């Protein structure tokens, strides 16, 4: 699955949790990656497109677009609900960790015994029995989850403001 979708799910789970701790958000994001990767998925031919030219530039282009997309989503939600940026950043970073570990293994040839086998198992187990979610489905899911994240973050921050007695505008106090 694309990182922008992993980051969206990690962020939704992070803001849906009562206590907003970046470290917990990071762990939740990391775990959620394995569950999402277990859903059979296609990449719309993007991996083949990168491998076709064996191009670091193409890989950087796709990775850069994903990071830019995640940054824009976090920036937009953070602009509307200040204070959630560390949480969403931690969740997004955590949600990318299995793929970062995968990249680390590929580059260094140093094999991490548990993490990558678990990652591969998640990818492969359900794949033979269910149809794949295409790239378009992943885009739609990403948009829906980032919208949900924005709504949940807003609702909770309004509730928190009321709970903290800061619901009134300063001039009305
Ligand atoms: Zn993965």
Backbone and ligand atoms as CSV (ligand in chain L), in Angstrom:
chain,resi,resn,atom,element,x,y,z
A,1,UNK,N,N,0.850,-1.184,0.000
A,1,UNK,CA,C,0.000,0.000,0.000
A,1,UNK,C,C,0.892,1.243,0.000
A,2,UNK,N,N,0.341,2.311,-0.545
A,2,UNK,CA,C,1.125,3.549,-0.594
A,2,UNK,C,C,1.201,4.199,0.779
A,3,UNK,N,N,2.319,4.902,1.008
A,3,UNK,CA,C,2.570,5.480,2.329
A,3,UNK,C,C,1.510,6.492,2.729
A,4,UNK,N,N,0.952,7.200,1.742
A,4,UNK,CA,C,-0.040,8.232,2.082
A,4,UNK,C,C,-1.293,7.590,2.701
A,5,UNK,N,N,-1.607,6.353,2.262
A,5,UNK,CA,C,-2.743,5.634,2.850
A,5,UNK,C,C,-2.370,5.092,4.237
A,6,UNK,N,N,-1.152,4.552,4.369
A,6,UNK,CA,C,-0.701,4.098,5.693
A,6,UNK,C,C,-0.715,5.258,6.685
A,7,UNK,N,N,-0.217,6.419,6.243
A,7,UNK,CA,C,-0.156,7.592,7.124
A,7,UNK,C,C,-1.565,8.055,7.505
A,8,UNK,N,N,-2.498,7.957,6.541
A,8,UNK,CA,C,-3.881,8.378,6.811
A,8,UNK,C,C,-4.506,7.489,7.888
A,9,UNK,N,N,-4.331,6.164,7.757
A,9,UNK,CA,C,-4.913,5.255,8.758
A,9,UNK,C,C,-4.246,5.470,10.124
A,10,UNK,N,N,-2.916,5.555,10.140
A,10,UNK,CA,C,-2.201,5.785,11.399
A,10,UNK,C,C,-2.671,7.066,12.069
A,11,UNK,N,N,-2.876,8.108,11.268
A,11,UNK,CA,C,-3.294,9.403,11.820
A,11,UNK,C,C,-4.717,9.353,12.373
A,12,UNK,N,N,-5.607,8.672,11.654
A,12,UNK,CA,C,-6.989,8.540,12.151
A,12,UNK,C,C,-6.992,7.816,13.499
A,13,UNK,N,N,-6.253,6.713,13.569
A,13,UNK,CA,C,-6.200,5.943,14.820
A,13,UNK,C,C,-5.585,6.787,15.938
A,14,UNK,N,N,-4.571,7.584,15.593
A,14,UNK,CA,C,-3.891,8.407,16.603
A,14,UNK,C,C,-4.824,9.481,17.165
A,15,UNK,N,N,-5.581,10.151,16.291
A,15,UNK,CA,C,-6.468,11.209,16.800
A,15,UNK,C,C,-7.717,10.623,17.465
A,16,UNK,N,N,-8.075,9.378,17.079
A,16,UNK,CA,C,-9.269,8.763,17.671
A,16,UNK,C,C,-8.999,8.312,19.101
A,17,UNK,N,N,-7.746,8.143,19.440
A,17,UNK,CA,C,-7.404,7.710,20.797
A,17,UNK,C,C,-7.569,8.873,21.768
A,18,UNK,N,N,-7.994,8.531,22.982
A,18,UNK,CA,C,-8.250,9.572,23.978
A,18,UNK,C,C,-7.024,10.407,24.307
A,19,UNK,N,N,-5.924,9.753,24.623
A,19,UNK,CA,C,-4.717,10.487,25.014
A,19,UNK,C,C,-3.808,10.710,23.826
A,20,UNK,N,N,-3.426,11.938,23.666
A,20,UNK,CA,C,-2.661,12.276,22.470
A,20,UNK,C,C,-1.172,12.299,22.758
A,21,UNK,N,N,-0.585,11.133,22.758
A,21,UNK,CA,C,0.858,11.042,22.984
A,21,UNK,C,C,1.559,10.652,21.693
A,22,UNK,N,N,2.503,11.460,21.243
A,22,UNK,CA,C,3.180,11.148,19.987
A,22,UNK,C,C,3.832,9.763,19.959
A,23,UNK,N,N,4.374,9.321,21.110
A,23,UNK,CA,C,5.036,8.009,21.130
A,23,UNK,C,C,4.019,6.882,20.892
A,24,UNK,N,N,2.839,7.026,21.513
A,24,UNK,CA,C,1.767,6.040,21.299
A,24,UNK,C,C,1.310,6.108,19.841
A,25,UNK,N,N,1.188,7.331,19.318
A,25,UNK,CA,C,0.759,7.512,17.924
A,25,UNK,C,C,1.759,6.830,16.974
A,26,UNK,N,N,3.048,6.959,17.285
A,26,UNK,CA,C,4.093,6.331,16.470
A,26,UNK,C,C,3.912,4.808,16.473
A,27,UNK,N,N,3.701,4.232,17.666
A,27,UNK,CA,C,3.535,2.775,17.788
A,27,UNK,C,C,2.256,2.307,17.085
A,28,UNK,N,N,1.174,3.071,17.263
A,28,UNK,CA,C,-0.106,2.713,16.625
A,28,UNK,C,C,0.042,2.762,15.102
A,29,UNK,N,N,0.725,3.803,14.615
A,29,UNK,CA,C,0.964,3.925,13.168
A,29,UNK,C,C,1.760,2.743,12.642
A,30,UNK,N,N,2.796,2.360,13.373
A,30,UNK,CA,C,3.666,1.240,12.973
A,30,UNK,C,C,2.847,-0.063,12.882
A,31,UNK,N,N,2.068,-0.340,13.936
A,31,UNK,CA,C,1.249,-1.565,13.955
A,31,UNK,C,C,0.210,-1.567,12.839
A,32,UNK,N,N,-0.414,-0.406,12.623
A,32,UNK,CA,C,-1.494,-0.334,11.630
A,32,UNK,C,C,-0.981,-0.670,10.224
A,33,UNK,N,N,0.308,-0.427,9.976
A,33,UNK,CA,C,0.884,-0.726,8.656
A,33,UNK,C,C,0.701,-2.211,8.310
A,34,UNK,N,N,0.941,-3.086,9.300
A,34,UNK,CA,C,0.855,-4.528,9.035
A,34,UNK,C,C,-0.584,-4.942,8.708
A,35,UNK,N,N,-1.558,-4.354,9.426
A,35,UNK,CA,C,-2.958,-4.700,9.179
A,35,UNK,C,C,-3.383,-4.245,7.780
A,36,UNK,N,N,-2.964,-3.044,7.421
A,36,UNK,CA,C,-3.356,-2.508,6.114
A,36,UNK,C,C,-2.683,-3.270,4.971
A,37,UNK,N,N,-1.432,-3.660,5.188
A,37,UNK,CA,C,-0.732,-4.424,4.141
A,37,UNK,C,C,-1.331,-5.811,3.944
A,38,UNK,N,N,-2.070,-6.302,4.945
A,38,UNK,CA,C,-2.701,-7.618,4.822
A,38,UNK,C,C,-3.867,-7.573,3.840
A,39,UNK,N,N,-4.392,-6.359,3.560
A,39,UNK,CA,C,-5.454,-6.218,2.564
A,39,UNK,C,C,-4.786,-6.305,1.187
A,40,UNK,N,N,-5.192,-7.304,0.356
A,40,UNK,CA,C,-4.535,-7.441,-0.955
A,40,UNK,C,C,-4.639,-6.141,-1.762
A,41,UNK,N,N,-3.527,-5.755,-2.383
A,41,UNK,CA,C,-3.523,-4.483,-3.089
A,41,UNK,C,C,-2.572,-4.507,-4.283
A,42,UNK,N,N,-2.912,-3.689,-5.275
A,42,UNK,CA,C,-2.033,-3.512,-6.425
A,42,UNK,C,C,-1.421,-2.118,-6.357
A,43,UNK,N,N,-0.400,-1.898,-7.161
A,43,UNK,CA,C,0.245,-0.577,-7.108
A,43,UNK,C,C,0.045,0.217,-8.401
A,44,UNK,N,N,-0.862,-0.271,-9.244
A,44,UNK,CA,C,-1.157,0.459,-10.477
A,44,UNK,C,C,0.011,0.478,-11.453
A,45,UNK,N,N,0.924,-0.487,-11.320
A,45,UNK,CA,C,2.052,-0.563,-12.264
A,45,UNK,C,C,3.194,0.379,-11.922
A,46,UNK,N,N,3.102,1.061,-10.765
A,46,UNK,CA,C,4.133,2.053,-10.421
A,46,UNK,C,C,5.478,1.382,-10.122
A,47,UNK,N,N,5.434,0.238,-9.406
A,47,UNK,CA,C,6.686,-0.466,-9.089
A,47,UNK,C,C,7.370,-0.923,-10.382
A,48,UNK,N,N,6.550,-1.455,-11.325
A,48,UNK,CA,C,7.106,-1.888,-12.619
A,48,UNK,C,C,7.711,-0.687,-13.358
A,49,UNK,N,N,7.036,0.466,-13.261
A,49,UNK,CA,C,7.515,1.684,-13.923
A,49,UNK,C,C,8.878,2.112,-13.360
A,50,UNK,N,N,9.042,1.942,-12.026
A,50,UNK,CA,C,10.326,2.294,-11.399
A,50,UNK,C,C,11.397,1.284,-11.833
A,51,UNK,N,N,11.016,-0.017,-11.793
A,51,UNK,CA,C,11.995,-1.067,-12.096
A,51,UNK,C,C,12.390,-1.102,-13.569
A,52,UNK,N,N,11.474,-0.661,-14.425
A,52,UNK,CA,C,11.698,-0.673,-15.872
A,52,UNK,C,C,13.000,0.058,-16.240
A,53,UNK,N,N,13.235,1.183,-15.581
A,53,UNK,CA,C,14.460,1.935,-15.867
A,53,UNK,C,C,15.476,1.752,-14.745
A,54,UNK,N,N,15.081,0.940,-13.730
A,54,UNK,CA,C,15.884,0.760,-12.521
A,54,UNK,C,C,16.363,2.122,-12.018
A,55,UNK,N,N,15.378,3.033,-11.915
A,55,UNK,CA,C,15.712,4.435,-11.762
A,55,UNK,C,C,15.552,4.948,-10.331
A,56,UNK,N,N,16.658,5.460,-9.774
A,56,UNK,CA,C,16.602,6.100,-8.457
A,56,UNK,C,C,15.778,7.371,-8.553
A,57,UNK,N,N,15.837,8.010,-9.741
A,57,UNK,CA,C,15.068,9.243,-9.942
A,57,UNK,C,C,13.559,8.973,-9.855
A,58,UNK,N,N,13.127,7.886,-10.516
A,58,UNK,CA,C,11.694,7.552,-10.484
A,58,UNK,C,C,11.239,7.197,-9.069
A,59,UNK,N,N,12.112,6.465,-8.366
A,59,UNK,CA,C,11.795,6.098,-6.975
A,59,UNK,C,C,11.691,7.354,-6.121
A,60,UNK,N,N,12.648,8.272,-6.315
A,60,UNK,CA,C,12.646,9.518,-5.547
A,60,UNK,C,C,11.415,10.358,-5.880
A,61,UNK,N,N,10.998,10.305,-7.156
A,61,UNK,CA,C,9.830,11.069,-7.603
A,61,UNK,C,C,8.567,10.565,-6.890
A,62,UNK,N,N,8.404,9.231,-6.863
A,62,UNK,CA,C,7.226,8.645,-6.218
A,62,UNK,C,C,7.282,8.901,-4.704
A,63,UNK,N,N,8.474,8.650,-4.108
A,63,UNK,CA,C,8.638,8.879,-2.670
A,63,UNK,C,C,8.417,10.337,-2.310
A,64,UNK,N,N,8.961,11.222,-3.148
A,64,UNK,CA,C,8.810,12.660,-2.894
A,64,UNK,C,C,7.360,13.087,-2.972
A,65,UNK,N,N,6.640,12.547,-3.976
A,65,UNK,CA,C,5.223,12.900,-4.125
A,65,UNK,C,C,4.430,12.440,-2.909
A,66,UNK,N,N,4.781,11.255,-2.403
A,66,UNK,CA,C,4.069,10.724,-1.227
A,66,UNK,C,C,4.339,11.584,0.012
A,67,UNK,N,N,5.630,11.935,0.210
A,67,UNK,CA,C,5.990,12.750,1.371
A,67,UNK,C,C,5.335,14.125,1.274
A,68,UNK,N,N,5.324,14.683,0.060
A,68,UNK,CA,C,4.686,15.981,-0.154
A,68,UNK,C,C,3.184,15.887,0.169
A,69,UNK,N,N,2.543,14.819,-0.317
A,69,UNK,CA,C,1.107,14.629,-0.064
A,69,UNK,C,C,0.811,14.518,1.426
A,70,UNK,N,N,1.619,13.721,2.123
A,70,UNK,CA,C,1.420,13.550,3.570
A,70,UNK,C,C,1.645,14.893,4.279
A,71,UNK,N,N,2.706,15.601,3.872
A,71,UNK,CA,C,3.006,16.909,4.471
A,71,UNK,C,C,1.871,17.891,4.261
A,72,UNK,N,N,1.288,17.885,3.066
A,72,UNK,CA,C,0.182,18.803,2.777
A,72,UNK,C,C,-1.040,18.472,3.638
A,73,UNK,N,N,-1.332,17.166,3.782
A,73,UNK,CA,C,-2.485,16.746,4.595
A,73,UNK,C,C,-2.276,17.159,6.060
A,74,UNK,N,N,-1.086,16.878,6.590
A,74,UNK,CA,C,-0.794,17.238,7.986
A,74,UNK,C,C,-0.824,18.761,8.140
A,75,UNK,N,N,-0.237,19.454,7.169
A,75,UNK,CA,C,-0.210,20.913,7.219
A,75,UNK,C,C,-1.610,21.496,7.212
A,76,UNK,N,N,-2.475,20.937,6.360
A,76,UNK,CA,C,-3.845,21.454,6.267
A,76,UNK,C,C,-4.608,21.220,7.580
A,77,UNK,N,N,-4.500,20.007,8.117
A,77,UNK,CA,C,-5.215,19.706,9.371
A,77,UNK,C,C,-4.615,20.534,10.511
A,78,UNK,N,N,-3.275,20.643,10.542
A,78,UNK,CA,C,-2.607,21.411,11.589
A,78,UNK,C,C,-2.920,22.891,11.508
A,79,UNK,N,N,-3.135,23.387,10.290
A,79,UNK,CA,C,-3.469,24.808,10.103
A,79,UNK,C,C,-4.845,25.094,10.706
A,80,UNK,N,N,-5.743,24.118,10.575
A,80,UNK,CA,C,-7.097,24.302,11.120
A,80,UNK,C,C,-7.150,23.945,12.603
A,81,UNK,N,N,-6.390,22.947,13.034
A,81,UNK,CA,C,-6.406,22.505,14.437
A,81,UNK,C,C,-4.972,22.449,14.958
A,82,UNK,N,N,-4.511,23.582,15.362
A,82,UNK,CA,C,-3.126,23.640,15.841
A,82,UNK,C,C,-2.935,22.662,17.000
A,83,UNK,N,N,-1.806,22.079,17.107
A,83,UNK,CA,C,-1.525,21.173,18.223
A,83,UNK,C,C,-1.525,19.710,17.829
A,84,UNK,N,N,-2.132,19.377,16.696
A,84,UNK,CA,C,-2.162,17.957,16.310
A,84,UNK,C,C,-0.981,17.584,15.419
A,85,UNK,N,N,-0.201,18.575,15.012
A,85,UNK,CA,C,0.889,18.296,14.061
A,85,UNK,C,C,1.900,17.258,14.603
A,86,UNK,N,N,2.384,17.394,15.872
A,86,UNK,CA,C,3.325,16.376,16.359
A,86,UNK,C,C,2.719,14.969,16.358
A,87,UNK,N,N,1.434,14.903,16.720
A,87,UNK,CA,C,0.746,13.613,16.776
A,87,UNK,C,C,0.642,12.972,15.380
A,88,UNK,N,N,0.207,13.765,14.403
A,88,UNK,CA,C,0.040,13.246,13.042
A,88,UNK,C,C,1.391,12.913,12.415
A,89,UNK,N,N,2.406,13.725,12.736
A,89,UNK,CA,C,3.748,13.463,12.210
A,89,UNK,C,C,4.285,12.150,12.780
A,90,UNK,N,N,4.090,11.958,14.100
A,90,UNK,CA,C,4.558,10.730,14.745
A,90,UNK,C,C,3.824,9.515,14.181
A,91,UNK,N,N,2.511,9.631,14.001
A,91,UNK,CA,C,1.718,8.512,13.464
A,91,UNK,C,C,2.150,8.188,12.034
A,92,UNK,N,N,2.383,9.227,11.231
A,92,UNK,CA,C,2.779,9.022,9.830
A,92,UNK,C,C,4.157,8.371,9.745
A,93,UNK,N,N,5.065,8.865,10.584
A,93,UNK,CA,C,6.418,8.298,10.596
A,93,UNK,C,C,6.373,6.831,11.034
A,94,UNK,N,N,5.596,6.548,12.087
A,94,UNK,CA,C,5.441,5.169,12.559
A,94,UNK,C,C,4.858,4.290,11.472
A,95,UNK,N,N,3.859,4.826,10.753
A,95,UNK,CA,C,3.191,4.023,9.717
A,95,UNK,C,C,4.123,3.724,8.540
A,96,UNK,N,N,5.192,4.505,8.394
A,96,UNK,CA,C,6.137,4.260,7.295
A,96,UNK,C,C,7.259,3.305,7.708
A,97,UNK,N,N,7.362,3.014,9.024
A,97,UNK,CA,C,8.510,2.258,9.529
A,97,UNK,C,C,8.730,0.886,8.863
A,98,UNK,N,N,7.668,0.058,8.663
A,98,UNK,CA,C,7.931,-1.238,8.024
A,98,UNK,C,C,8.565,-1.092,6.640
A,99,UNK,N,N,8.155,-0.058,5.876
A,99,UNK,CA,C,8.755,0.145,4.556
A,99,UNK,C,C,10.158,0.727,4.686
A,100,UNK,N,N,10.396,1.531,5.738
A,100,UNK,CA,C,11.749,2.055,5.985
A,100,UNK,C,C,12.681,0.893,6.346
A,101,UNK,N,N,12.177,-0.028,7.198
A,101,UNK,CA,C,12.954,-1.222,7.570
A,101,UNK,C,C,13.269,-2.046,6.324
A,102,UNK,N,N,12.250,-2.170,5.446
A,102,UNK,CA,C,12.426,-2.905,4.193
A,102,UNK,C,C,13.525,-2.264,3.335
A,103,UNK,N,N,13.494,-0.939,3.227
A,103,UNK,CA,C,14.518,-0.213,2.464
A,103,UNK,C,C,15.894,-0.388,3.087
A,104,UNK,N,N,15.938,-0.357,4.428
A,104,UNK,CA,C,17.197,-0.536,5.167
A,104,UNK,C,C,17.795,-1.909,4.842
A,105,UNK,N,N,16.908,-2.933,4.842
A,105,UNK,CA,C,17.370,-4.295,4.543
A,105,UNK,C,C,17.913,-4.414,3.124
A,106,UNK,N,N,17.170,-3.802,2.180
A,106,UNK,CA,C,17.587,-3.877,0.776
A,106,UNK,C,C,18.923,-3.183,0.550
A,107,UNK,N,N,19.101,-2.048,1.234
A,107,UNK,CA,C,20.337,-1.283,1.029
A,107,UNK,C,C,21.540,-1.909,1.715
A,108,UNK,N,N,21.306,-2.400,2.958
A,108,UNK,CA,C,22.455,-2.855,3.754
A,108,UNK,C,C,22.671,-4.371,3.695
A,109,UNK,N,N,21.619,-5.098,3.211
A,109,UNK,CA,C,21.634,-6.572,3.216
A,109,UNK,C,C,21.714,-7.139,4.641
A,110,UNK,N,N,21.391,-6.275,5.615
A,110,UNK,CA,C,21.364,-6.710,7.008
A,110,UNK,C,C,19.920,-7.119,7.338
A,111,UNK,N,N,19.721,-8.409,7.655
A,111,UNK,CA,C,18.354,-8.903,7.808
A,111,UNK,C,C,17.869,-8.849,9.250
A,112,UNK,N,N,16.729,-8.170,9.408
A,112,UNK,CA,C,16.101,-8.101,10.728
A,112,UNK,C,C,15.150,-9.289,10.809
A,113,UNK,N,N,15.381,-10.140,11.760
A,113,UNK,CA,C,14.745,-11.459,11.762
A,113,UNK,C,C,13.221,-11.451,11.845
A,114,UNK,N,N,12.652,-10.616,12.686
A,114,UNK,CA,C,11.211,-10.686,12.902
A,114,UNK,C,C,10.438,-9.729,12.001
A,115,UNK,N,N,10.921,-8.501,11.886
A,115,UNK,CA,C,10.113,-7.449,11.268
A,115,UNK,C,C,9.809,-7.693,9.790
A,116,UNK,N,N,10.828,-7.988,8.999
A,116,UNK,CA,C,10.572,-8.160,7.574
A,116,UNK,C,C,9.792,-9.438,7.247
A,117,UNK,N,N,10.090,-10.583,7.898
A,117,UNK,CA,C,9.241,-11.756,7.648
A,117,UNK,C,C,7.772,-11.478,7.980
A,118,UNK,N,N,7.525,-10.738,9.066
A,118,UNK,CA,C,6.144,-10.383,9.432
A,118,UNK,C,C,5.516,-9.520,8.337
A,119,UNK,N,N,6.279,-8.555,7.852
A,119,UNK,CA,C,5.821,-7.655,6.789
A,119,UNK,C,C,5.463,-8.448,5.527
A,120,UNK,N,N,6.339,-9.373,5.155
A,120,UNK,CA,C,6.097,-10.180,3.940
A,120,UNK,C,C,4.892,-11.093,4.130
A,121,UNK,N,N,4.760,-11.636,5.347
A,121,UNK,CA,C,3.638,-12.534,5.642
A,121,UNK,C,C,2.315,-11.774,5.518
A,122,UNK,N,N,2.289,-10.541,6.022
A,122,UNK,CA,C,1.077,-9.719,5.926
A,122,UNK,C,C,0.706,-9.485,4.462
A,123,UNK,N,N,1.702,-9.223,3.640
A,123,UNK,CA,C,1.460,-8.973,2.216
A,123,UNK,C,C,0.883,-10.194,1.518
A,124,UNK,N,N,1.389,-11.378,1.870
A,124,UNK,CA,C,1.126,-12.562,1.048
A,124,UNK,C,C,-0.062,-13.409,1.495
A,125,UNK,N,N,-0.454,-13.332,2.776
A,125,UNK,CA,C,-1.371,-14.331,3.322
A,125,UNK,C,C,-2.765,-14.310,2.688
A,126,UNK,N,N,-3.378,-13.151,2.567
A,126,UNK,CA,C,-4.746,-13.092,2.051
A,126,UNK,C,C,-4.807,-12.913,0.533
A,127,UNK,N,N,-3.669,-12.604,-0.040
A,127,UNK,CA,C,-3.628,-12.250,-1.465
A,127,UNK,C,C,-4.266,-13.277,-2.405
A,128,UNK,N,N,-4.020,-14.603,-2.190
A,128,UNK,CA,C,-4.598,-15.564,-3.146
A,128,UNK,C,C,-6.117,-15.648,-3.098
A,129,UNK,N,N,-6.734,-15.197,-2.022
A,129,UNK,CA,C,-8.170,-15.439,-1.863
A,129,UNK,C,C,-9.066,-14.232,-2.144
A,130,UNK,N,N,-8.501,-13.055,-2.178
A,130,UNK,CA,C,-9.340,-11.863,-2.333
A,130,UNK,C,C,-8.851,-10.991,-3.489
A,131,UNK,N,N,-9.782,-10.244,-4.101
A,131,UNK,CA,C,-9.346,-9.323,-5.163
A,131,UNK,C,C,-8.529,-8.172,-4.575
A,132,UNK,N,N,-7.634,-7.627,-5.385
A,132,UNK,CA,C,-6.769,-6.550,-4.914
A,132,UNK,C,C,-7.469,-5.198,-4.949
A,133,UNK,N,N,-7.133,-4.356,-3.987
A,133,UNK,CA,C,-7.595,-2.966,-4.026
A,133,UNK,C,C,-6.689,-2.237,-5.022
A,134,UNK,N,N,-7.271,-1.676,-6.103
A,134,UNK,CA,C,-6.418,-1.023,-7.097
A,134,UNK,C,C,-5.910,0.337,-6.594
A,135,UNK,N,N,-5.032,0.948,-7.363
A,135,UNK,CA,C,-4.476,2.251,-7.002
A,135,UNK,C,C,-5.588,3.284,-6.788
A,136,UNK,N,N,-6.615,3.256,-7.678
A,136,UNK,CA,C,-7.712,4.229,-7.545
A,136,UNK,C,C,-8.427,4.055,-6.206
A,137,UNK,N,N,-8.599,2.804,-5.794
A,137,UNK,CA,C,-9.248,2.532,-4.500
A,137,UNK,C,C,-8.420,3.078,-3.346
A,138,UNK,N,N,-7.100,2.957,-3.484
A,138,UNK,CA,C,-6.215,3.472,-2.430
A,138,UNK,C,C,-6.291,5.000,-2.348
A,139,UNK,N,N,-6.421,5.638,-3.521
A,139,UNK,CA,C,-6.529,7.112,-3.536
A,139,UNK,C,C,-7.820,7.532,-2.842
A,140,UNK,N,N,-8.931,6.853,-3.184
A,140,UNK,CA,C,-10.231,7.189,-2.591
A,140,UNK,C,C,-10.193,6.963,-1.075
A,141,UNK,N,N,-9.629,5.810,-0.675
A,141,UNK,CA,C,-9.516,5.507,0.768
A,141,UNK,C,C,-8.673,6.547,1.497
A,142,UNK,N,N,-7.574,6.959,0.856
A,142,UNK,CA,C,-6.695,7.960,1.474
A,142,UNK,C,C,-7.458,9.255,1.721
A,143,UNK,N,N,-8.200,9.713,0.693
A,143,UNK,CA,C,-8.950,10.972,0.827
A,143,UNK,C,C,-9.968,10.852,1.956
A,144,UNK,N,N,-10.688,9.710,1.989
A,144,UNK,CA,C,-11.716,9.524,3.026
A,144,UNK,C,C,-11.102,9.521,4.419
A,145,UNK,N,N,-9.954,8.820,4.571
A,145,UNK,CA,C,-9.332,8.722,5.899
A,145,UNK,C,C,-8.746,10.057,6.348
A,146,UNK,N,N,-8.119,10.808,5.411
A,146,UNK,CA,C,-7.586,12.118,5.815
A,146,UNK,C,C,-8.728,13.064,6.192
A,147,UNK,N,N,-9.870,12.979,5.476
A,147,UNK,CA,C,-11.032,13.812,5.828
A,147,UNK,C,C,-11.547,13.426,7.220
A,148,UNK,N,N,-11.624,12.110,7.464
A,148,UNK,CA,C,-12.074,11.629,8.777
A,148,UNK,C,C,-11.123,12.121,9.864
A,149,UNK,N,N,-9.830,12.082,9.575
A,149,UNK,CA,C,-8.818,12.541,10.533
A,149,UNK,C,C,-9.047,14.012,10.870
A,150,UNK,N,N,-9.304,14.816,9.835
A,150,UNK,CA,C,-9.543,16.244,10.029
A,150,UNK,C,C,-10.779,16.471,10.896
A,151,UNK,N,N,-11.844,15.712,10.613
A,151,UNK,CA,C,-13.094,15.864,11.383
A,151,UNK,C,C,-12.901,15.450,12.836
A,152,UNK,N,N,-12.259,14.297,13.054
A,152,UNK,CA,C,-12.062,13.801,14.431
A,152,UNK,C,C,-11.159,14.760,15.199
A,153,UNK,N,N,-10.087,15.214,14.568
A,153,UNK,CA,C,-9.153,16.135,15.243
A,153,UNK,C,C,-9.887,17.403,15.652
A,154,UNK,N,N,-10.750,17.918,14.759
A,154,UNK,CA,C,-11.491,19.144,15.053
A,154,UNK,C,C,-12.480,18.953,16.171
A,155,UNK,N,N,-13.209,17.839,16.117
A,155,UNK,CA,C,-14.222,17.588,17.142
A,155,UNK,C,C,-13.581,17.465,18.508
A,156,UNK,N,N,-12.489,16.716,18.567
A,156,UNK,CA,C,-11.851,16.491,19.868
A,156,UNK,C,C,-11.225,17.764,20.408
A,157,UNK,N,N,-10.649,18.594,19.496
A,157,UNK,CA,C,-10.006,19.791,20.020
A,157,UNK,C,C,-11.069,20.766,20.542
A,158,UNK,N,N,-12.275,20.793,19.916
A,158,UNK,CA,C,-13.349,21.653,20.408
A,158,UNK,C,C,-13.787,21.170,21.788
A,159,UNK,N,N,-13.911,19.824,21.919
A,159,UNK,CA,C,-14.328,19.244,23.196
A,159,UNK,C,C,-13.286,19.551,24.289
A,160,UNK,N,N,-12.030,19.424,23.893
A,160,UNK,CA,C,-10.958,19.698,24.856
A,160,UNK,C,C,-10.971,21.152,25.299
A,161,UNK,N,N,-11.209,22.065,24.334
A,161,UNK,CA,C,-11.232,23.496,24.674
A,161,UNK,C,C,-12.326,23.772,25.702
A,162,UNK,N,N,-13.502,23.140,25.493
A,162,UNK,CA,C,-14.619,23.345,26.421
A,162,UNK,C,C,-14.247,22.788,27.791
A,163,UNK,N,N,-13.650,21.560,27.763
A,163,UNK,CA,C,-13.261,20.920,29.024
A,163,UNK,C,C,-12.243,21.755,29.787
A,164,UNK,N,N,-11.403,22.434,29.055
A,164,UNK,CA,C,-10.368,23.244,29.711
A,164,UNK,C,C,-10.844,24.663,30.012
A,165,UNK,N,N,-12.123,24.940,29.724
A,165,UNK,CA,C,-12.665,26.255,30.037
A,165,UNK,C,C,-12.156,27.340,29.106
A,166,UNK,N,N,-11.696,26.908,27.918
A,166,UNK,CA,C,-11.211,27.907,26.972
A,166,UNK,C,C,-12.156,28.002,25.782
A,167,UNK,N,N,-13.423,27.640,25.996
A,167,UNK,CA,C,-14.392,27.648,24.902
A,167,UNK,C,C,-14.797,29.047,24.472
A,168,UNK,N,N,-14.636,30.046,25.374
A,168,UNK,CA,C,-15.062,31.405,25.049
A,168,UNK,C,C,-13.934,32.173,24.362
A,169,UNK,N,N,-14.320,33.039,23.457
A,169,UNK,CA,C,-13.312,33.890,22.806
A,169,UNK,C,C,-12.749,34.858,23.854
A,170,UNK,N,N,-11.492,35.291,23.774
A,170,UNK,CA,C,-10.855,36.115,24.801
A,170,UNK,C,C,-11.639,37.370,25.159
A,171,UNK,N,N,-12.261,38.031,24.145
A,171,UNK,CA,C,-12.962,39.299,24.435
A,171,UNK,C,C,-14.242,39.088,25.225
A,172,UNK,N,N,-14.709,37.819,25.249
A,172,UNK,CA,C,-15.974,37.552,25.951
A,172,UNK,C,C,-15.739,37.019,27.350
A,173,UNK,N,N,-14.514,36.845,27.765
A,173,UNK,CA,C,-14.237,36.316,29.095
A,173,UNK,C,C,-14.514,37.353,30.168
L,1,ZN,ZN,ZN,4.432,-2.284,3.699
